[in-house]
Amino acid sequence: MHKSGYVTRHPIELINWTNEEGSRFSPPMMCSGVFAGVFTEEDVLEKRDRAGIRFGDELDTIGYRGAEPCGRHPLTAYFELHIEQGPILEAEDKTIGIVTGIQGARWYEVTVRGKDAHAGSTPMPLRHDALLASAKMIEAVSLVAKEHSPSAVGTVGLLENRPNSSNVVPGEVFFTIDIRDPDDAVVLKMEQDLMQRLQQIAENGGVTIEVVQIWDAPAVHFDQQCVNMVEEAAAEGNYPARRIVSGPGHDAGYVARVAPTAMIFVPCKDGLSHNEEESITKAHAEAGANVLLEAVLKADQFFNPSE
């Protein structure tokens, strides 16, 4: 824009949100959540990882704890460019995903407690095997998601087995559950069905179970005007495109609470993300950047500077 001499009606900002993933410090999208007023800055800075390390201290360590107050100025509109993190665009030979919203998600931490016992001397009927019960619970997560298809998903991505010794019947297991669907009512039904099954499995296995919900993100529907701007930009650039709902959560989900928002997806090879083989072609990166630019320029003309 500078090289072409184009003068916008609004200031253009580039934002790099901290801790979008939430893998080490939960919940996800902490900083965009503070910006949007979902979390308080004080609460987020006090969050700790499983080793007890404080989020605020780590921000100080890496020099990312800024001096400017977070969320003190409005945004006229917000656009976010991202790889799809899934296989749909590549499978359909589409260059651009016009993201209409983000599916709802809930995360849980589960602790299953049985009794440590010797693997050789404890008869099978007398065991309180926390890992065996947990294995059945993990299968239940998958089954519940399949029963609420076609769009529902369920994942157990982290598991810790204790004492994790080859000749000891496991006495405690910790794991996480992630369930998602574009319809909040489906997410609620999945939760109800799943919790009932987990409790029954625990009772049948002679173990106890503790479930803590650590994140609840309702489904997000992006601003229709901004979505249309992305669609128009893709069409004007002659990029094959389709509308799509995001499976993963994104900072745009929280920003949408305080500003008109939309997202742009581009394909990633084999649909892989959160994987060392994650990659994107230069052509797709260029297409995404072009659509982002054109959508921003459309928003600059559409919205009044006073808005």
Backbone torsions as a table, in degrees:
resi	resn	phi	psi	omega
1	MET	NA	-39.7	179.4
2	HIS	-65.1	-44.3	-178.6
3	LYS	-63.1	-35.3	-178.4
4	SER	-83.2	-10.2	-178.6
5	GLY	80.8	13.2	-179.3
6	TYR	-72.7	131.2	179.7
7	VAL	-111.3	119.3	-179.6
8	THR	-82.1	158.3	176.9
9	ARG	-82.6	-19.2	179.8
10	HIS	-123.5	153.4	170.3
11	PRO	-67.9	142.3	179.3
12	ILE	-104.9	127.9	-179.4
13	GLU	-117.5	142.0	170.7
14	LEU	-107.1	129.8	-174.2
15	ILE	-121.9	132.2	173.7
16	ASN	-117.0	98.6	-176.7
17	TRP	-74.4	141.1	177.3
18	THR	-88.5	140.3	172.7
19	ASN	60.1	53.8	175.1
20	GLU	-70.1	-36.7	-172.9
21	GLU	-72.1	-41.5	-178.8
22	GLY	73.1	17.0	-177.0
23	SER	-71.6	-40.6	179.5
24	ARG	-91.8	-49.6	178.1
25	PHE	-110.7	115.4	178.5
26	SER	-95.0	151.5	5.6
27	PRO	-87.0	173.5	178.0
28	PRO	-68.8	168.0	175.1
29	MET	51.9	42.1	-176.4
30	MET	-57.5	-49.2	-169.3
31	CYS	-76.3	-38.9	173.1
32	SER	-65.8	-29.5	175.9
33	GLY	-65.8	-39.3	175.5
34	VAL	-65.8	-43.5	179.6
35	PHE	-57.4	-40.7	-176.8
36	ALA	-86.2	-1.5	178.7
37	GLY	83.0	12.3	178.6
38	VAL	-75.1	-39.4	177.6
39	PHE	-120.6	156.6	171.5
40	THR	-88.7	149.8	179.9
41	GLU	-61.7	-39.0	-178.2
42	GLU	-62.8	-42.6	-178.8
43	ASP	-65.9	-42.3	-178.8
44	VAL	-64.6	-42.7	-179.1
45	LEU	-63.6	-23.5	-179.4
46	GLU	-88.9	-6.3	179.6
47	LYS	-61.7	143.3	-178.0
48	ARG	-125.5	149.9	175.7
49	ASP	-84.0	-176.7	-175.2
50	ARG	-69.4	-13.7	175.8
51	ALA	-91.6	-1.2	178.7
52	GLY	88.0	6.2	-179.1
53	ILE	-79.5	134.4	-174.1
54	ARG	-83.0	136.8	-178.8
55	PHE	-59.3	-44.7	-179.7
56	GLY	-60.3	-37.5	178.6
57	ASP	-67.0	-38.9	178.3
58	GLU	-67.5	-35.5	175.3
59	LEU	-62.0	-40.1	176.6
60	ASP	-62.9	-40.6	-177.5
61	THR	-61.8	-41.1	-177.1
62	ILE	-95.6	2.2	177.1
63	GLY	74.2	27.5	-177.6
64	TYR	-106.8	8.1	178.8
65	ARG	-90.5	93.2	-173.8
66	GLY	-71.2	162.3	-178.5
67	ALA	-89.7	-22.9	-176.6
68	GLU	-77.4	134.3	178.0
69	PRO	-57.6	141.2	-175.7
70	CYS	-88.2	131.0	173.2
71	GLY	81.1	22.5	-176.3
72	ARG	-94.7	4.3	176.7
73	HIS	-135.7	144.9	-176.0
74	PRO	-79.5	158.8	172.3
75	LEU	-111.8	134.4	177.3
76	THR	-73.8	-38.6	176.3
77	ALA	-160.5	160.1	-177.2
78	TYR	-140.7	131.5	176.7
79	PHE	-127.1	136.9	-179.1
80	GLU	-126.8	129.1	178.3
81	LEU	-102.5	134.5	-175.2
82	HIS	-154.5	153.9	167.6
83	ILE	-68.6	155.1	-177.4
84	GLU	-64.0	-33.8	-173.6
85	GLN	65.9	24.3	179.1
86	GLY	-156.4	177.4	-170.5
87	PRO	-97.9	-0.3	-168.7
88	ILE	-67.6	-50.3	-176.9
89	LEU	-60.7	-44.9	179.9
90	GLU	-64.1	-42.3	-178.6
91	ALA	-64.1	-33.0	-178.9
92	GLU	-96.8	6.1	179.1
93	ASP	57.1	44.0	176.6
94	LYS	-104.2	140.9	-179.3
95	THR	-89.9	-32.5	-175.7
96	ILE	-126.8	133.8	170.4
97	GLY	-103.3	123.1	178.5
98	ILE	-93.5	102.0	-169.3
99	VAL	-82.3	120.2	-178.0
100	THR	-92.7	-15.0	-180.0
101	GLY	173.3	-174.4	-178.2
102	ILE	-128.2	135.3	-178.1
103	GLN	-71.5	155.9	178.9
104	GLY	-72.4	150.4	-177.2
105	ALA	-146.5	147.9	172.3
106	ARG	-136.5	139.2	178.6
107	TRP	-117.1	145.9	179.3
108	TYR	-137.0	148.7	169.0
109	GLU	-108.9	129.2	-174.5
110	VAL	-121.4	131.0	174.3
111	THR	-120.7	121.9	178.9
112	VAL	-109.4	125.9	-176.8
113	ARG	-119.4	125.6	174.4
114	GLY	-121.0	-125.4	179.2
115	LYS	-148.3	124.8	174.2
116	ASP	-60.0	137.7	178.7
117	ALA	-155.4	159.5	-179.1
118	HIS	-70.9	134.0	-176.5
119	ALA	-69.2	-24.4	-177.2
120	GLY	-91.6	-28.6	-171.2
121	SER	-107.8	-3.3	-177.9
122	THR	-100.2	111.4	-179.8
123	PRO	-58.9	149.2	-177.3
124	MET	-56.0	-43.3	-177.8
125	PRO	-68.5	-16.2	-176.3
126	LEU	-102.2	9.1	-177.9
127	ARG	-87.1	150.6	171.0
128	HIS	-121.8	74.3	-169.0
129	ASP	-86.2	106.3	-177.6
130	ALA	-68.1	-32.8	-178.7
131	LEU	-73.8	-40.6	178.1
132	LEU	-61.0	-45.2	177.9
133	ALA	-63.1	-40.3	-179.9
134	SER	-64.7	-37.0	178.3
135	ALA	-60.6	-41.6	178.3
136	LYS	-67.8	-34.5	177.3
137	MET	-67.1	-40.2	179.3
138	ILE	-63.5	-40.6	176.3
139	GLU	-63.1	-36.5	179.2
140	ALA	-63.0	-35.3	177.0
141	VAL	-59.1	-45.9	179.6
142	SER	-65.7	-42.8	-178.5
143	LEU	-64.2	-43.0	179.7
144	VAL	-62.6	-42.1	178.6
145	ALA	-61.9	-43.7	179.9
146	LYS	-64.4	-34.6	179.9
147	GLU	-69.9	-19.8	179.2
148	HIS	-109.2	24.1	177.8
149	SER	-67.2	165.5	20.4
150	PRO	-92.6	-10.9	-171.1
151	SER	-104.7	-14.7	-176.8
152	ALA	-71.4	145.7	175.6
153	VAL	-137.3	150.9	176.8
154	GLY	-142.7	137.2	-172.5
155	THR	-142.1	137.8	165.6
156	VAL	-112.3	109.8	-172.7
157	GLY	-109.0	-10.5	-178.7
158	LEU	-137.9	133.0	179.6
159	LEU	-144.8	135.6	175.6
160	GLU	-128.1	124.6	-178.5
161	ASN	-107.0	130.3	-177.1
162	ARG	-128.1	136.0	6.3
163	PRO	-83.7	2.5	175.2
164	ASN	62.5	48.0	179.5
165	SER	-120.5	143.0	-172.4
166	SER	-64.9	-24.4	-176.7
167	ASN	-116.4	27.4	178.7
168	VAL	-126.7	129.9	172.1
169	VAL	-65.6	122.2	-174.1
170	PRO	-60.5	132.8	-179.0
171	GLY	-99.6	-17.2	-179.6
172	GLU	-153.7	138.6	176.9
173	VAL	-134.3	136.5	174.6
174	PHE	-117.4	133.3	174.4
175	PHE	-150.3	165.7	179.8
176	THR	-112.0	153.4	176.1
177	ILE	-127.0	138.3	178.3
178	ASP	-129.7	116.5	176.5
179	ILE	-121.4	143.8	-175.7
180	ARG	-148.5	151.3	172.0
181	ASP	-167.3	149.9	178.2
182	PRO	-65.5	-17.3	-178.3
183	ASP	-106.6	118.8	-178.3
184	ASP	-60.7	-32.8	178.7
185	ALA	-63.9	-35.5	177.6
186	VAL	-69.1	-41.1	177.8
187	VAL	-59.8	-43.3	178.7
188	LEU	-62.5	-44.2	179.7
189	LYS	-64.9	-39.5	176.4
190	MET	-59.9	-44.5	179.7
191	GLU	-60.2	-47.1	-178.9
192	GLN	-61.5	-46.6	-179.9
193	ASP	-63.7	-43.1	-176.0
194	LEU	-67.3	-45.2	-178.3
195	MET	-62.2	-36.4	177.9
196	GLN	-65.1	-41.8	-179.8
197	ARG	-69.2	-40.7	179.9
198	LEU	-62.2	-41.1	-179.9
199	GLN	-65.4	-39.5	179.5
200	GLN	-66.7	-40.5	177.8
201	ILE	-62.6	-41.1	179.3
202	ALA	-62.2	-45.0	-179.8
203	GLU	-64.1	-43.3	-179.9
204	ASN	-66.0	-29.5	-177.1
205	GLY	-93.2	1.1	179.1
206	GLY	67.5	33.3	179.2
207	VAL	-127.4	168.9	174.8
208	THR	-110.5	158.7	-178.4
209	ILE	-136.7	138.0	174.9
210	GLU	-124.4	125.1	-179.0
211	VAL	-120.1	127.4	178.3
212	VAL	-122.8	122.1	175.3
213	GLN	-78.3	124.7	-176.9
214	ILE	-110.2	-8.9	179.4
215	TRP	-158.3	136.0	176.6
216	ASP	-136.8	109.4	-178.5
217	ALA	-118.7	104.4	178.2
218	PRO	-61.7	157.6	177.0
219	ALA	-59.5	146.5	-177.4
220	VAL	-116.6	136.3	174.9
221	HIS	-117.0	118.4	-175.4
222	PHE	-74.6	160.9	-179.4
223	ASP	-60.6	127.1	-175.2
224	GLN	-64.0	-37.3	179.1
225	GLN	-63.4	-43.4	179.8
226	CYS	-68.3	-38.4	176.5
227	VAL	-61.1	-43.1	178.4
228	ASN	-62.2	-36.3	178.9
229	MET	-63.4	-40.3	176.8
230	VAL	-64.6	-43.5	-179.6
231	GLU	-62.4	-43.0	178.6
232	GLU	-65.2	-40.6	179.7
233	ALA	-63.5	-40.8	178.3
234	ALA	-64.4	-42.3	-179.7
235	ALA	-65.4	-42.6	-179.5
236	GLU	-66.1	-27.2	177.3
237	GLY	-88.9	2.1	-179.2
238	ASN	59.4	36.1	177.9
239	TYR	-95.8	127.2	174.2
240	PRO	-58.3	129.7	-172.5
241	ALA	-144.5	162.2	174.3
242	ARG	-152.1	155.1	173.6
243	ARG	-78.8	147.5	-174.5
244	ILE	-154.9	148.1	173.2
245	VAL	-98.4	135.0	-179.9
246	SER	-74.3	131.4	172.4
247	GLY	-77.9	-51.0	177.2
248	PRO	-72.0	157.9	171.4
249	GLY	-80.0	155.4	-180.0
250	HIS	-144.6	159.5	177.1
251	ASP	-57.0	-30.1	178.6
252	ALA	-57.1	-27.3	179.7
253	GLY	-62.9	-38.8	176.9
254	TYR	-80.6	-39.1	-179.9
255	VAL	-61.7	-30.3	179.9
256	ALA	-60.8	-18.3	178.5
257	ARG	-75.2	-19.5	-174.9
258	VAL	-125.0	-2.8	-178.6
259	ALA	-157.5	149.7	172.1
260	PRO	-57.3	130.0	-168.6
261	THR	-140.0	148.6	170.1
262	ALA	-152.4	165.7	179.0
263	MET	-129.9	158.4	177.2
264	ILE	-125.5	127.9	175.4
265	PHE	-108.0	147.1	168.5
266	VAL	-126.9	155.6	-176.3
267	PRO	-67.8	155.2	170.0
268	CYS	-125.8	148.8	-173.2
269	LYS	-59.1	126.7	179.6
270	ASP	58.9	15.0	-180.0
271	GLY	70.7	14.4	-173.0
272	LEU	-83.3	136.5	172.6
273	SER	-150.0	159.2	-171.9
274	HIS	55.0	42.7	-176.2
275	ASN	-149.7	141.5	-178.1
276	GLU	-62.5	-19.6	179.2
277	GLU	-89.3	4.1	177.5
278	GLU	-56.5	131.7	179.5
279	SER	-157.5	164.8	-178.8
280	ILE	-144.8	145.0	179.1
281	THR	-80.0	155.2	176.8
282	LYS	-62.5	-35.7	-179.7
283	ALA	-63.9	-40.9	179.1
284	HIS	-70.4	-37.8	177.3
285	ALA	-62.7	-42.1	179.0
286	GLU	-64.9	-42.7	179.4
287	ALA	-61.5	-44.4	179.1
288	GLY	-62.0	-42.6	179.2
289	ALA	-64.5	-39.3	179.4
290	ASN	-65.1	-43.6	179.4
291	VAL	-66.3	-39.2	176.5
292	LEU	-59.3	-48.6	-179.4
293	LEU	-59.2	-48.5	-177.0
294	GLU	-66.1	-36.7	177.9
295	ALA	-65.7	-40.8	178.2
296	VAL	-62.9	-42.6	179.5
297	LEU	-65.5	-36.8	176.7
298	LYS	-64.4	-42.4	178.7
299	ALA	-64.7	-37.2	179.1
300	ASP	-60.6	-36.2	179.2
301	GLN	-82.2	-32.1	-174.4
302	PHE	-75.7	-45.6	-175.8
303	PHE	-85.9	140.2	176.0
304	ASN	-73.4	141.4	-179.0
305	PRO	-56.3	-24.1	-178.6
306	SER	-80.7	-12.7	-176.5
307	GLU	-77.4	NA	NA
